[in-house]
Amino acid sequence: MTGRQHGTEAESEKARGLIYYLGLGVSAGLLALVLLVAAMAIIVPAVSGSTPMTILTGSMTPTYPPGTLIVVKPVNADTLVIGDPITYQIESGKPAVVTHRVIGITSVSDGTRTFTTQGDANNTADAKQVVGAQVRGKVWYSIPYLGWVNSWVNGEGRSWLIPAIAGGLFLYAGYMAASGIAGAIKRRGSREPVETEAKNDERLDAEAASEG
């Protein structure tokens, strides 16, 4: 083997190593992203007693466009202030809810409060006042687009879908890491014979040149 051939093989190994590390980095990044999304969409709401919900209409655009996953945290209605985005029952005692922003608060003589709400994209306030009993909670944080997944996957499926994806990416990352270690060991074992052969080739080339 000539020095030029040895150099070509070294460059080829270097390129393969770069591709491996790039793939490992992408896998690790995807794994971290999936774990973060799983924590934000499932674990944090479960631990805090919050509820993940999906924005279905454009009334809160551009803050919460359709498809946004919002996490609604229970809150004492007496602590609400103007500007808070809240999720409340459209009709008291019924399950249908909407998420709009508080634009006005009225206190009555008996100490209760009512709230005037309006969607960010709407030109007028909502016709009906909201009472404290209707308030399900205040929007804690939101994740764009994930709401479509939340709507598509039912309650039971949501509990295993993201962990399954995370598990698959974790196994892939482990495979990439094991392959890299095995490749490094193989390259380390073959480096010395290759270097010895290259030196022998250089010595033979030098002897041939002197004889010529």
C-alpha positions as CSV (number, residue, x, y, z in Angstrom):
1,M,0.0,0.0,0.0
2,T,1.4,3.4,-0.9
3,G,1.3,6.5,1.2
4,R,-1.3,8.0,-1.1
5,Q,-3.6,5.0,-0.6
6,H,-3.1,5.2,3.1
7,G,-4.0,8.9,3.1
8,T,-7.2,8.2,1.1
9,E,-8.3,5.5,3.5
10,A,-7.6,7.8,6.5
11,E,-9.8,10.5,4.8
12,S,-12.5,8.0,4.2
13,E,-12.5,6.9,7.8
14,K,-12.6,10.5,8.9
15,A,-15.7,11.2,6.7
16,R,-17.4,8.1,8.1
17,G,-16.7,9.3,11.6
18,L,-18.1,12.7,10.9
19,I,-21.3,11.2,9.6
20,Y,-21.6,9.0,12.6
21,Y,-21.2,11.9,15.1
22,L,-23.6,14.0,13.1
23,G,-26.2,11.2,13.2
24,L,-25.6,10.7,16.9
25,G,-26.1,14.4,17.6
26,V,-29.3,14.5,15.6
27,S,-30.6,11.4,17.5
28,A,-29.7,12.9,20.8
29,G,-31.4,16.2,19.9
30,L,-34.6,14.5,18.8
31,L,-34.6,12.4,21.9
32,A,-34.3,15.5,24.1
33,L,-37.0,17.2,22.2
34,V,-39.5,14.3,22.5
35,L,-38.7,14.0,26.3
36,L,-39.3,17.7,26.7
37,V,-42.6,17.7,24.9
38,A,-43.7,14.6,26.8
39,A,-42.8,16.4,30.1
40,M,-44.6,19.6,29.1
41,A,-47.7,17.9,27.6
42,I,-48.2,15.0,30.0
43,I,-46.0,14.9,33.1
44,V,-46.2,18.6,34.2
45,P,-50.0,18.9,33.8
46,A,-50.5,15.6,35.7
47,V,-48.2,16.6,38.6
48,S,-49.7,20.1,38.9
49,G,-53.4,19.1,38.5
50,S,-53.6,21.1,35.2
51,T,-55.5,20.2,32.1
52,P,-54.1,20.1,28.5
53,M,-56.6,21.4,26.0
54,T,-56.6,22.1,22.2
55,I,-57.4,25.5,20.7
56,L,-59.9,24.7,17.9
57,T,-61.0,28.1,16.6
58,G,-59.2,31.3,15.6
59,S,-60.7,33.6,18.2
60,M,-57.4,33.8,20.1
61,T,-55.2,34.3,17.1
62,P,-52.3,35.2,17.0
63,T,-51.6,34.3,20.6
64,Y,-53.1,30.9,20.4
65,P,-53.8,29.9,16.8
66,P,-55.8,26.7,16.0
67,G,-53.9,23.6,16.9
68,T,-52.1,25.1,19.9
69,L,-52.0,22.9,23.0
70,I,-52.7,25.0,26.1
71,V,-52.2,23.9,29.7
72,V,-54.9,25.3,31.9
73,K,-54.1,25.5,35.6
74,P,-56.8,25.8,38.2
75,V,-57.0,29.2,39.8
76,N,-59.0,31.1,42.3
77,A,-61.2,33.4,40.3
78,D,-60.7,36.2,42.9
79,T,-57.0,36.4,41.9
80,L,-57.7,37.0,38.2
81,V,-56.7,40.4,36.7
82,I,-57.4,42.1,33.5
83,G,-55.3,40.6,30.7
84,D,-55.4,37.0,32.0
85,P,-56.3,34.4,29.4
86,I,-58.9,32.1,31.0
87,T,-60.7,28.9,30.1
88,Y,-64.3,28.9,31.3
89,Q,-67.6,27.1,30.7
90,I,-69.7,28.7,28.1
91,E,-72.8,27.9,30.2
92,S,-72.4,27.3,33.9
93,G,-72.3,23.6,34.8
94,K,-72.0,22.4,31.2
95,P,-68.8,20.8,29.8
96,A,-68.3,23.0,26.7
97,V,-65.5,25.6,27.4
98,V,-63.8,28.4,25.6
99,T,-60.6,30.3,26.1
100,H,-60.7,34.1,26.0
101,R,-59.0,37.0,27.7
102,V,-60.3,39.0,30.6
103,I,-60.8,42.6,29.5
104,G,-63.0,43.8,32.4
105,I,-63.9,43.0,36.0
106,T,-67.0,44.0,37.8
107,S,-67.4,43.7,41.6
108,V,-71.0,43.6,43.0
109,S,-72.2,44.5,46.5
110,D,-72.2,40.9,47.8
111,G,-68.5,40.6,47.0
112,T,-68.7,38.4,44.0
113,R,-67.0,39.3,40.7
114,T,-68.0,38.9,37.1
115,F,-65.6,39.0,34.2
116,T,-65.9,40.5,30.7
117,T,-64.0,38.5,28.2
118,Q,-63.0,38.8,24.5
119,G,-61.1,36.8,22.0
120,D,-57.9,38.5,20.9
121,A,-59.0,38.2,17.2
122,N,-62.6,39.4,17.9
123,N,-63.7,43.0,17.5
124,T,-66.3,43.0,20.3
125,A,-66.5,41.6,23.8
126,D,-68.4,38.5,24.6
127,A,-72.1,39.1,25.2
128,K,-72.4,37.3,28.5
129,Q,-70.5,38.0,31.7
130,V,-68.5,35.1,33.2
131,V,-68.9,34.3,36.9
132,G,-66.3,32.6,39.1
133,A,-68.1,29.3,39.1
134,Q,-67.6,29.0,35.3
135,V,-63.8,29.5,35.4
136,R,-61.9,26.3,34.8
137,G,-58.5,27.9,35.1
138,K,-56.0,30.2,33.6
139,V,-53.7,29.4,30.7
140,W,-50.3,28.5,32.2
141,Y,-48.3,27.9,29.0
142,S,-48.9,26.7,25.5
143,I,-47.2,24.6,22.9
144,P,-47.8,25.4,19.2
145,Y,-49.2,22.6,16.9
146,L,-49.2,19.9,19.5
147,G,-52.9,20.4,20.1
148,W,-53.7,18.6,16.8
149,V,-51.9,15.5,18.2
150,N,-53.7,15.9,21.5
151,S,-57.0,15.9,19.6
152,W,-56.1,13.0,17.4
153,V,-54.9,10.7,20.1
154,N,-57.4,9.7,22.7
155,G,-56.8,9.9,26.5
156,E,-55.4,6.4,26.8
157,G,-53.3,6.6,23.6
158,R,-51.7,9.9,24.7
159,S,-50.3,8.2,27.8
160,W,-48.2,5.7,25.7
161,L,-47.6,7.4,22.3
162,I,-44.9,10.0,23.3
163,P,-43.1,7.6,25.7
164,A,-43.1,5.0,22.8
165,I,-41.5,7.5,20.4
166,A,-39.0,8.5,23.1
167,G,-38.2,4.9,23.7
168,G,-37.6,4.3,20.0
169,L,-35.3,7.3,19.7
170,F,-33.5,6.2,22.9
171,L,-32.8,2.7,21.4
172,Y,-31.6,4.3,18.2
173,A,-29.3,6.6,20.0
174,G,-28.0,3.6,22.0
175,Y,-27.4,1.7,18.7
176,M,-25.5,4.7,17.3
177,A,-23.3,4.9,20.4
178,A,-22.6,1.2,20.4
179,S,-21.7,1.3,16.7
180,G,-19.4,4.2,17.3
181,I,-17.6,2.5,20.1
182,A,-17.2,-0.7,18.1
183,G,-15.9,1.2,15.1
184,A,-13.4,3.1,17.3
185,I,-12.1,-0.2,18.7
186,K,-11.8,-1.7,15.2
187,R,-10.0,1.4,13.9
188,R,-7.6,1.4,16.9
189,G,-6.8,-2.3,16.3
190,S,-6.1,-1.8,12.6
191,R,-4.2,1.4,12.8
192,E,-0.9,-0.1,13.9
193,P,-0.7,-2.7,11.0
194,V,-1.6,-0.1,8.5
195,E,1.0,2.3,9.8
196,T,3.6,-0.5,9.7
197,E,2.6,-1.4,6.1
198,A,2.8,2.2,5.1
199,K,6.3,2.5,6.5
200,N,7.4,-0.6,4.7
201,D,6.0,0.7,1.4
202,E,7.9,4.0,1.9
203,R,11.1,2.0,2.6
204,L,10.7,-0.1,-0.5
205,D,10.0,3.0,-2.6
206,A,13.1,4.6,-1.3
207,E,15.2,1.5,-2.0
208,A,13.8,1.3,-5.5
209,A,14.6,4.9,-6.2
210,S,18.2,4.5,-5.0
211,E,18.7,1.4,-7.2
212,G,17.4,3.3,-10.1
